[in-house]
Amino acid sequence: MATDTPDDADRRPIELTPTEEAALRDLLEAAHWLGSFTHERAVEDLTGNVAPLLKLLTALGNTDLVDVLERGLQDPELDRALMDPPGAGLMELLRAERSEDFRRGVGVLMALVEAIGRQSRVVAGGDDRGE
């Protein structure tokens, strides 16, 4: 008595009912449509987003912001804070205000927020003082 190997089983024709055949055909057509839609959409998204991202990366590369962010993200104090977040109530903020680093960081963030606000007005067309 011969036994079928997996290869033999793969070579046998599959018998489908007309309903199963129609369902399989619909499934394959849907997969094909989804694949082409995803590809076209990905290309559209890629072309629509690459130019602004490259522009942003170029702008970031022309500042010290990348270096500051990279160093800040690698700071051991940040790792400790991520593992055991400190309190962030009003008293902690008042205590942190004594730190020169804290004041400097808040000053940088305030300048960034102000610059973003100024440029949002320019982009909205309400002001031309952006640059």
C-alpha positions in Angstrom: 0.0 0.0 0.0 1.6 3.2 -1.2 1.3 6.4 0.9 1.0 9.8 -0.5 3.8 12.2 0.1 3.1 16.0 0.6 4.4 16.5 -3.0 1.9 14.0 -4.4 -0.9 15.7 -2.5 0.0 19.1 -3.9 -0.2 17.8 -7.5 -3.7 16.5 -7.3 -6.4 18.7 -8.8 -8.7 20.3 -6.4 -12.3 19.8 -7.0 -14.5 22.8 -6.2 -18.2 23.3 -6.3 -19.4 26.1 -8.6 -20.1 28.2 -5.4 -16.6 27.6 -4.1 -15.1 28.4 -7.5 -17.1 31.7 -7.7 -16.0 32.6 -4.1 -12.4 31.8 -4.9 -12.5 33.9 -8.0 -14.0 36.8 -6.1 -11.4 36.5 -3.4 -8.6 36.5 -6.0 -10.1 39.5 -7.8 -10.4 41.4 -4.5 -6.8 40.5 -3.7 -5.6 41.7 -7.1 -7.6 45.0 -6.8 -6.4 45.6 -3.3 -2.8 45.0 -4.4 -3.0 47.4 -7.2 -4.8 50.0 -5.1 -2.2 49.7 -2.4 0.6 50.1 -4.9 -0.9 53.1 -6.6 -1.8 54.7 -3.2 1.7 54.1 -1.9 3.2 55.7 -4.9 0.9 58.7 -4.6 1.6 59.0 -0.9 5.3 58.6 -1.4 5.5 61.3 -4.1 3.3 63.6 -2.1 5.3 63.3 1.1 8.9 62.8 0.0 9.5 66.4 -1.2 8.2 68.1 2.0 10.1 65.5 4.1 13.4 66.2 2.3 12.8 69.9 2.6 12.3 69.5 6.4 15.3 67.2 6.7 17.4 69.8 4.8 16.2 72.6 7.1 16.9 70.4 10.2 20.4 69.6 8.9 21.2 73.3 8.6 20.6 73.9 12.3 22.1 72.6 15.5 18.7 71.2 16.5 19.5 67.7 15.3 22.7 67.5 17.4 20.9 68.9 20.4 18.0 66.5 20.1 20.3 63.5 19.5 22.4 64.4 22.6 19.3 65.0 24.7 17.8 61.7 23.7 21.0 59.9 24.7 21.3 61.7 28.0 21.3 59.1 30.9 19.0 61.3 32.9 16.3 60.9 30.2 16.7 57.1 30.5 16.2 57.3 34.2 13.2 59.5 33.8 11.7 57.1 31.3 12.1 54.2 33.6 10.9 56.1 36.7 9.1 59.3 35.7 9.5 62.1 38.2 6.6 64.0 39.5 5.4 66.9 37.4 3.2 68.9 39.6 3.4 72.6 40.3 6.0 72.2 43.1 8.2 70.1 40.9 8.0 72.7 38.2 9.0 75.4 40.6 11.9 73.4 41.9 13.0 72.6 38.3 13.0 76.4 37.6 16.1 76.7 39.7 18.1 74.6 37.1 19.9 76.5 34.4 19.4 73.5 32.0 15.7 73.5 32.7 15.4 77.2 32.0 17.5 76.9 28.9 15.4 74.0 27.6 12.1 75.8 28.2 13.6 78.9 26.5 14.4 76.8 23.4 11.0 75.2 23.4 9.4 78.7 23.7 11.4 79.9 20.8 10.4 76.9 18.7 6.7 77.3 19.5 6.9 81.0 18.7 8.6 80.3 15.4 6.0 77.6 14.5 3.2 80.0 15.4 4.8 82.8 13.3 5.2 80.5 10.3 1.7 79.1 10.6 0.4 82.6 10.1 2.6 82.9 7.0 1.4 79.6 5.6 -2.2 80.6 6.2 -1.6 83.7 4.2 -2.3 86.1 7.1 1.2 87.6 7.3 4.3 87.9 5.2 6.9 88.4 8.0 7.9 84.7 7.9 11.5 84.8 6.9 
